[in-house]
Amino acid sequence: MIEKLDHRDLTTAEQIWYLQHAAYRAEAALIGFSALPPLMETVADIRRLEETFYGIRDEHGGLAAAISLETEGDTVTICRLMVHPDRFRQGLGRRLLSHVEQVCDTAARLRVTAAANNEPAVRLYASMGFVPVATRSPVPGLSLTEYVKILR
């Protein structure tokens, strides 16, 4: 079951922080870049975000996966998609992306950015109909690709 998360609630923000650090540490190891911005965020930073969060809980009530988004006009930007490493390759990221499409049914497009060499993310986005539109290197050693999916 996918639920909307109240990231301003301290306990929920702590759960998001824990999930975020587990997921992005795994990504950092995969792509060979340890200074990913989500790894620098604190619980207080998460509580201040102007993003909407959705999550999937595990059998113990912890977060197995989460997604956050921002809406500007008819564009929804996926800010973060996180799956706990113990739950990789179980379809949770795909379920969250599909959920965003359902709840943002008036959006014209979805945008997301991923490390260009994060092959699991690249494959997921391509399989969900996202196409690459731009690549940039904000810092040496990190190449990011922006993907867009046209919904209408």
Residue frames as a rotation matrix with the C-alpha (Angstrom) as fourth column:
MET 1
0.581 0.814 0.000 0.00
0.814 -0.581 0.000 0.00
0.000 0.000 -1.000 0.00
ILE 2
-0.499 -0.697 0.515 1.28
0.690 -0.679 -0.251 3.46
0.525 0.230 0.820 -0.91
GLU 3
0.473 0.639 -0.607 0.61
0.874 -0.426 0.233 6.24
-0.110 -0.641 -0.760 1.56
LYS 4
0.455 -0.282 0.844 1.15
0.100 -0.926 -0.364 9.97
0.885 0.250 -0.394 1.60
LEU 5
0.022 -0.567 -0.824 3.84
0.955 0.255 -0.149 10.78
0.294 -0.784 0.547 4.15
ASP 6
0.951 0.205 0.232 3.91
0.111 -0.925 0.363 13.77
0.289 -0.319 -0.903 6.47
HIS 7
0.208 -0.974 -0.089 7.62
0.712 0.213 -0.669 14.58
0.671 0.076 0.738 6.29
ARG 8
-0.072 -0.195 0.978 7.17
-0.405 -0.890 -0.207 17.44
0.911 -0.411 -0.015 8.77
ASP 9
0.911 0.344 0.228 6.38
-0.368 0.428 0.825 14.90
0.187 -0.836 0.517 11.48
LEU 10
0.178 -0.939 0.293 9.63
-0.971 -0.120 0.205 14.14
-0.157 -0.321 -0.934 13.33
THR 11
0.030 -0.154 0.988 9.26
-0.248 0.956 0.156 10.35
-0.968 -0.250 -0.010 13.37
THR 12
0.824 0.324 0.465 8.37
0.355 0.344 -0.869 10.23
-0.441 0.881 0.168 9.69
ALA 13
0.797 -0.588 -0.139 11.26
-0.561 -0.636 -0.530 12.56
0.224 0.500 -0.836 8.79
GLU 14
-0.005 -0.812 0.584 13.62
-0.836 0.324 0.444 10.29
-0.549 -0.486 -0.680 10.71
GLN 15
0.289 0.179 0.940 12.33
0.202 0.949 -0.243 7.28
-0.936 0.260 0.238 8.77
ILE 16
0.994 0.047 0.095 12.79
0.104 -0.254 -0.962 9.15
-0.022 0.966 -0.257 5.47
TRP 17
0.480 -0.877 0.036 16.31
-0.877 -0.479 0.033 10.16
-0.011 -0.047 -0.999 6.53
TYR 18
-0.033 -0.473 0.881 17.21
-0.445 0.796 0.410 6.56
-0.895 -0.378 -0.237 7.37
LEU 19
0.578 0.333 0.745 15.83
0.468 0.613 -0.636 5.26
-0.669 0.716 0.199 4.06
GLN 20
0.976 -0.190 -0.111 17.45
-0.211 -0.666 -0.715 8.09
0.062 0.721 -0.690 2.13
HIS 21
0.230 -0.957 0.178 20.87
-0.929 -0.161 0.333 7.39
-0.290 -0.242 -0.926 3.60
ALA 22
-0.009 -0.194 0.981 20.63
-0.040 0.980 0.194 3.65
-0.999 -0.037 -0.017 2.98
ALA 23
0.726 0.402 0.558 19.46
0.501 0.247 -0.829 4.12
-0.472 0.882 -0.022 -0.62
TYR 24
0.939 -0.342 -0.033 21.84
-0.286 -0.723 -0.629 6.91
0.191 0.600 -0.776 -1.58
ARG 25
0.145 -0.907 0.394 24.86
-0.734 0.168 0.658 5.22
-0.664 -0.385 -0.642 0.05
ALA 26
0.146 -0.021 0.989 24.15
0.392 0.919 -0.039 2.25
-0.908 0.393 0.142 -2.21
GLU 27
0.922 0.203 0.330 23.86
0.381 -0.325 -0.865 4.57
-0.069 0.924 -0.377 -5.22
ALA 28
0.690 -0.719 -0.083 27.07
-0.700 -0.692 0.176 6.39
-0.184 -0.063 -0.981 -4.26
ALA 29
-0.063 -0.712 0.699 28.91
-0.319 0.678 0.662 3.06
-0.946 -0.181 -0.270 -4.17
LEU 30
0.413 0.329 0.849 27.39
0.608 0.595 -0.526 2.02
-0.678 0.733 0.046 -7.50
ILE 31
0.912 0.032 0.408 28.32
0.357 -0.552 -0.754 5.21
0.201 0.833 -0.515 -9.37
GLY 32
0.058 -0.984 -0.171 31.60
0.974 0.093 -0.208 5.90
0.221 -0.154 0.963 -7.56
PHE 33
-0.423 -0.127 0.897 30.63
0.075 -0.992 -0.105 9.32
0.903 0.023 0.429 -6.23
SER 34
-0.438 0.164 -0.884 30.29
0.834 0.441 -0.332 9.66
0.335 -0.882 -0.330 -2.46
ALA 35
-0.907 0.002 -0.422 29.20
0.219 -0.852 -0.475 13.31
-0.360 -0.523 0.773 -2.18
LEU 36
-0.478 0.810 0.339 25.60
0.606 0.025 0.795 12.93
0.636 0.585 -0.503 -3.33
PRO 37
-0.635 0.205 0.745 23.54
-0.397 -0.914 -0.086 15.86
0.663 -0.350 0.661 -1.98
PRO 38
0.474 0.879 -0.047 20.86
-0.371 0.248 0.895 13.68
0.799 -0.406 0.443 -0.29
LEU 39
0.290 -0.442 -0.849 23.60
0.722 0.684 -0.109 12.19
0.629 -0.581 0.517 1.90
MET 40
-0.772 -0.605 0.196 24.34
0.374 -0.681 -0.629 15.67
0.514 -0.412 0.752 3.26
GLU 41
-0.118 0.827 0.549 20.75
-0.373 -0.549 0.748 16.35
0.920 -0.117 0.373 4.38
THR 42
-0.985 -0.104 0.135 19.70
-0.157 0.239 -0.958 16.20
0.067 -0.965 -0.252 8.00
VAL 43
-0.446 0.880 -0.165 16.34
0.895 0.431 -0.118 15.27
-0.033 -0.201 -0.979 9.49
ALA 44
-0.099 0.376 -0.921 15.72
0.330 -0.861 -0.387 19.00
-0.939 -0.342 -0.038 9.99
ASP 45
-0.797 -0.220 -0.563 16.44
-0.430 -0.449 0.784 19.61
-0.425 0.866 0.263 6.29
ILE 46
-0.866 0.501 0.010 13.91
0.397 0.674 0.623 16.95
0.305 0.543 -0.782 5.30
ARG 47
-0.221 0.824 -0.521 11.27
0.879 -0.062 -0.472 18.49
-0.422 -0.563 -0.711 7.55
ARG 48
-0.201 0.073 -0.977 11.72
-0.043 -0.997 -0.066 21.86
-0.979 0.029 0.203 5.79
LEU 49
-0.931 -0.235 0.278 11.34
0.240 0.177 0.954 20.53
-0.274 0.956 -0.108 2.24
GLU 50
-0.232 0.859 -0.455 8.51
-0.689 -0.476 -0.547 21.82
-0.687 0.187 0.702 0.07
GLU 51
-0.757 -0.052 -0.651 8.03
-0.532 0.628 0.568 18.41
0.379 0.776 -0.503 -1.52
THR 52
0.400 0.868 0.295 5.18
-0.916 0.387 0.104 15.91
-0.024 -0.312 0.950 -1.36
PHE 53
-0.706 -0.706 0.060 6.22
-0.708 0.703 -0.067 12.44
0.005 -0.090 -0.996 -0.18
TYR 54
0.617 0.768 -0.171 4.67
-0.751 0.640 0.162 9.02
0.234 0.028 0.972 -0.75
GLY 55
-0.463 -0.857 0.227 5.97
-0.885 0.437 -0.160 5.80
0.038 -0.275 -0.961 0.70
ILE 56
0.462 0.449 -0.764 5.66
-0.339 0.886 0.316 2.05
0.819 0.113 0.562 0.96
ARG 57
0.171 -0.353 0.920 6.15
-0.984 -0.009 0.179 0.54
-0.055 -0.935 -0.349 4.40
ASP 58
-0.585 -0.412 -0.698 7.70
-0.420 0.891 -0.174 -2.82
0.694 0.191 -0.694 5.14
GLU 59
0.104 0.683 -0.723 6.13
0.291 0.674 0.679 -5.48
0.951 -0.281 -0.129 7.36
HIS 60
-0.257 -0.277 -0.926 7.56
0.960 0.039 -0.278 -3.77
0.113 -0.960 0.256 10.46
GLY 61
0.705 0.631 -0.322 6.22
0.654 -0.755 -0.047 -0.29
-0.273 -0.177 -0.946 9.65
GLY 62
-0.143 -0.819 -0.556 9.54
0.185 -0.574 0.798 1.11
-0.972 0.011 0.234 8.44
LEU 63
0.576 0.313 -0.755 9.90
-0.599 -0.467 -0.650 2.70
-0.556 0.827 -0.081 5.03
ALA 64
0.237 -0.440 0.866 10.88
0.532 0.805 0.263 0.27
-0.813 0.398 0.425 2.30
ALA 65
-0.525 -0.341 0.780 10.64
0.846 -0.309 0.434 2.90
0.093 0.888 0.451 -0.45
ALA 66
0.228 0.594 -0.772 9.63
0.522 -0.744 -0.418 6.52
-0.822 -0.308 -0.479 -0.93
ILE 67
-0.304 -0.221 0.926 9.27
0.906 -0.366 0.210 9.14
0.293 0.904 0.312 -3.62
SER 68
-0.052 0.334 -0.941 8.96
0.508 -0.803 -0.313 12.90
-0.860 -0.494 -0.128 -3.42
LEU 69
-0.237 0.070 0.969 7.79
0.950 -0.193 0.246 15.42
0.204 0.979 -0.021 -5.94
GLU 70
-0.511 0.150 -0.846 7.21
0.159 -0.951 -0.264 19.08
-0.845 -0.270 0.462 -6.63
THR 71
0.096 0.617 0.781 4.62
0.977 0.093 -0.193 20.51
-0.192 0.781 -0.594 -8.99
GLU 72
-0.489 -0.189 -0.852 5.09
0.045 -0.980 0.192 23.67
-0.871 0.056 0.488 -10.99
GLY 73
-0.311 0.491 -0.814 2.39
-0.924 -0.357 0.138 24.46
-0.223 0.795 0.564 -13.50
ASP 74
0.746 0.631 -0.214 1.71
-0.666 0.709 -0.230 21.32
0.006 0.314 0.949 -15.51
THR 75
0.136 -0.795 -0.591 5.10
-0.324 0.528 -0.785 19.75
0.936 0.298 -0.186 -14.74
VAL 76
0.954 0.068 0.290 5.78
-0.295 0.352 0.888 17.34
-0.042 -0.933 0.357 -11.89
THR 77
0.089 -0.981 -0.170 9.40
-0.663 0.069 -0.746 16.96
0.743 0.179 -0.644 -10.89
ILE 78
0.882 0.041 -0.469 10.37
0.257 0.792 0.554 13.79
0.394 -0.609 0.688 -9.08
CYS 79
0.586 -0.644 0.491 12.89
-0.739 -0.674 -0.001 15.04
0.332 -0.362 -0.871 -6.55
ARG 80
-0.563 -0.749 0.349 13.93
-0.825 0.536 -0.181 11.72
-0.051 -0.389 -0.920 -5.05
LEU 81
0.635 0.616 -0.466 13.09
-0.601 0.773 0.204 8.06
0.486 0.150 0.861 -5.52
MET 82
-0.393 -0.791 0.468 14.50
-0.898 0.221 -0.381 5.85
0.199 -0.570 -0.797 -2.77
VAL 83
0.718 0.496 -0.489 14.33
-0.353 0.864 0.358 2.10
0.600 -0.084 0.796 -2.26
HIS 84
0.489 -0.551 0.676 16.01
-0.729 0.168 0.664 0.41
-0.479 -0.818 -0.320 0.68
PRO 85
-0.324 -0.723 -0.610 18.86
-0.934 0.348 0.083 -1.81
0.152 0.596 -0.788 -0.61
ASP 86
-0.797 0.078 0.599 17.24
-0.191 0.908 -0.373 -4.86
-0.573 -0.412 -0.709 1.02
ARG 87
0.149 0.962 0.231 14.24
0.207 0.198 -0.958 -4.27
-0.967 0.191 -0.169 -1.26
PHE 88
-0.395 -0.360 -0.845 16.03
-0.724 -0.444 0.527 -3.59
-0.565 0.821 -0.085 -4.57
ARG 89
-0.842 -0.012 -0.540 14.58
-0.479 0.477 0.737 -5.25
0.249 0.879 -0.407 -7.68
GLN 90
-0.767 0.641 0.019 11.16
0.523 0.642 -0.560 -5.89
-0.371 -0.420 -0.828 -6.14
GLY 91
-0.349 0.636 0.688 9.21
0.777 -0.214 0.592 -3.37
0.524 0.741 -0.420 -8.23
LEU 92
0.108 0.423 -0.899 8.81
0.888 -0.448 -0.105 -0.75
-0.448 -0.787 -0.424 -5.49
GLY 93
-0.673 -0.408 -0.617 10.29
0.107 -0.879 0.464 2.09
-0.731 0.247 0.636 -7.55
ARG 94
-0.909 0.386 0.156 8.02
0.195 0.063 0.979 1.20
0.368 0.920 -0.132 -10.47
ARG 95
-0.094 0.918 -0.385 4.98
0.961 0.185 0.205 1.14
0.259 -0.350 -0.900 -8.15
LEU 96
-0.074 0.013 -0.997 5.84
0.608 -0.792 -0.056 4.59
-0.791 -0.610 0.051 -6.77
LEU 97
-0.923 -0.269 -0.277 6.36
-0.053 -0.622 0.782 6.07
-0.382 0.736 0.559 -10.25
SER 98
-0.651 0.751 0.113 3.01
0.494 0.306 0.814 4.63
0.576 0.586 -0.570 -11.39
HIS 99
0.026 0.651 -0.759 1.36
0.984 -0.149 -0.094 6.07
-0.174 -0.745 -0.644 -8.28
VAL 100
-0.520 -0.279 -0.807 2.72
0.225 -0.956 0.186 9.53
-0.824 -0.085 0.560 -9.06
GLU 101
-0.980 0.192 0.056 1.22
0.022 -0.178 0.984 9.30
0.198 0.965 0.170 -12.55
GLN 102
-0.289 0.933 -0.216 -2.16
0.802 0.359 0.477 8.41
0.522 -0.036 -0.852 -11.03
VAL 103
0.161 0.372 -0.914 -2.24
0.887 -0.460 -0.031 11.14
-0.432 -0.806 -0.405 -8.36
CYS 104
-0.401 -0.349 -0.847 -0.85
-0.048 -0.916 0.399 13.76
-0.915 0.201 0.350 -10.76
ASP 105
-0.174 0.404 0.898 -3.35
0.807 0.582 -0.105 12.97
-0.565 0.706 -0.427 -13.49
THR 106
0.874 0.477 -0.087 -3.62
0.347 -0.742 -0.574 16.60
-0.339 0.471 -0.814 -14.64
ALA 107
0.135 -0.911 -0.390 0.13
-0.224 -0.412 0.884 16.96
-0.965 -0.032 -0.259 -15.22
ALA 108
0.851 0.094 -0.516 1.41
-0.516 -0.028 -0.856 17.23
-0.095 0.995 0.025 -18.77
ARG 109
0.381 -0.795 -0.472 4.87
-0.181 0.437 -0.881 15.89
0.907 0.421 0.023 -18.02
LEU 110
0.965 -0.255 -0.059 7.04
0.133 0.283 0.950 14.24
-0.225 -0.925 0.307 -15.42
ARG 111
0.470 -0.882 0.035 10.71
-0.467 -0.282 -0.838 15.13
0.749 0.378 -0.544 -14.97
VAL 112
0.950 -0.296 0.097 13.42
0.052 0.459 0.887 13.27
-0.307 -0.838 0.452 -13.11
THR 113
0.432 -0.887 -0.163 17.21
-0.776 -0.274 -0.569 13.44
0.460 0.372 -0.806 -12.93
ALA 114
0.958 -0.190 0.214 19.51
0.047 0.841 0.540 10.48
-0.282 -0.507 0.814 -12.36
ALA 115
0.035 -0.997 -0.075 23.23
-0.524 -0.083 0.848 9.85
-0.851 0.010 -0.525 -12.38
ALA 116
0.322 0.100 -0.942 24.07
-0.946 0.072 -0.316 8.95
0.036 0.992 0.118 -15.96
ASN 117
-0.469 -0.588 -0.659 25.94
-0.559 0.775 -0.294 5.82
0.683 0.230 -0.693 -14.85
ASN 118
-0.587 0.412 0.697 23.22
-0.566 0.407 -0.717 4.58
-0.579 -0.815 -0.005 -12.47
GLU 119
-0.889 0.121 -0.442 22.18
-0.346 0.456 0.820 1.80
0.300 0.882 -0.363 -14.81
PRO 120
-0.677 0.710 -0.193 19.31
0.732 0.620 -0.284 0.42
-0.082 -0.333 -0.939 -12.69
ALA 121
-0.180 0.612 -0.770 17.70
0.215 -0.739 -0.638 3.89
-0.960 -0.280 0.002 -12.54
VAL 122
-0.615 -0.112 -0.780 18.32
-0.665 -0.457 0.590 4.52
-0.423 0.882 0.206 -16.24
ARG 123
-0.945 0.269 -0.187 16.69
0.115 0.807 0.580 1.17
0.307 0.526 -0.793 -17.13
LEU 124
-0.460 0.813 -0.357 13.72
0.750 0.140 -0.646 1.85
-0.476 -0.565 -0.674 -14.84
TYR 125
-0.197 0.390 -0.899 13.03
-0.180 -0.916 -0.358 5.30
-0.964 0.092 0.251 -16.29
ALA 126
-0.779 -0.113 -0.617 13.41
-0.621 0.003 0.784 4.08
-0.087 0.994 -0.073 -19.88
SER 127
-0.885 0.448 -0.131 11.03
0.413 0.882 0.227 1.17
0.217 0.147 -0.965 -19.21
MET 128
-0.229 0.816 -0.530 8.47
0.727 -0.219 -0.650 3.63
-0.647 -0.535 -0.544 -17.81
GLY 129
0.457 0.463 0.759 8.55
0.885 -0.316 -0.341 5.82
0.082 0.828 -0.554 -20.95
PHE 130
0.703 -0.316 -0.638 10.97
0.007 -0.893 0.450 8.53
-0.712 -0.321 -0.625 -19.82
VAL 131
0.662 -0.535 0.525 13.36
0.680 0.133 -0.721 9.86
0.316 0.834 0.452 -22.46
PRO 132
-0.070 -0.768 -0.637 16.68
0.835 -0.394 0.384 11.63
-0.546 -0.505 0.669 -21.84
VAL 133
0.812 0.408 0.417 16.59
0.570 -0.706 -0.420 15.33
0.123 0.579 -0.806 -22.71
ALA 134
0.603 -0.654 0.458 19.81
-0.473 -0.755 -0.454 16.77
0.643 0.057 -0.764 -21.25
THR 135
0.600 -0.521 -0.607 23.01
0.754 0.622 0.211 15.76
0.268 -0.584 0.766 -19.50
ARG 136
0.591 -0.444 0.674 25.14
-0.394 -0.887 -0.240 17.98
0.704 -0.124 -0.699 -17.31
SER 137
0.103 -0.637 -0.764 28.08
0.760 0.546 -0.353 17.64
0.642 -0.544 0.540 -14.95
PRO 138
0.860 0.340 0.380 27.47
0.062 -0.810 0.583 19.93
0.506 -0.478 -0.718 -11.96
VAL 139
0.551 -0.756 0.353 30.73
-0.706 -0.196 0.681 18.85
-0.446 -0.624 -0.641 -10.31
PRO 140
-0.205 -0.689 -0.695 33.73
-0.897 0.416 -0.148 16.85
0.391 0.593 -0.704 -11.53
GLY 141
-0.965 -0.260 0.042 33.04
-0.260 0.913 -0.314 13.13
0.044 -0.314 -0.948 -11.36
LEU 142
-0.448 0.877 0.173 29.24
0.342 0.347 -0.874 13.37
-0.826 -0.333 -0.455 -11.53
SER 143
-0.960 0.231 -0.155 27.21
-0.226 -0.325 0.918 13.33
0.162 0.917 0.364 -14.73
LEU 144
-0.506 0.858 0.094 23.44
0.073 0.151 -0.986 13.79
-0.860 -0.491 -0.139 -14.40
THR 145
-0.930 0.317 0.188 20.85
0.211 0.038 0.977 13.07
0.302 0.948 -0.102 -17.06
GLU 146
-0.572 0.818 -0.058 17.42
-0.517 -0.415 -0.749 14.68
-0.637 -0.398 0.661 -17.02
TYR 147
-0.901 0.383 0.205 14.53
0.429 0.709 0.559 12.52
0.068 0.592 -0.803 -18.25
VAL 148
-0.615 0.773 -0.157 11.05
-0.702 -0.627 -0.337 13.60
-0.359 -0.097 0.928 -19.25
LYS 149
-0.785 0.522 0.335 7.85
0.590 0.795 0.144 11.66
-0.191 0.311 -0.931 -19.76
ILE 150
-0.818 0.574 -0.040 5.06
-0.538 -0.739 0.405 13.35
0.203 0.352 0.914 -21.68
LEU 151
-0.795 0.564 0.224 1.69
0.233 0.624 -0.746 12.43
-0.561 -0.541 -0.627 -20.21
ARG 152
0.300 0.921 0.249 -0.65
0.704 -0.038 -0.709 14.39
-0.644 0.388 -0.660 -22.44
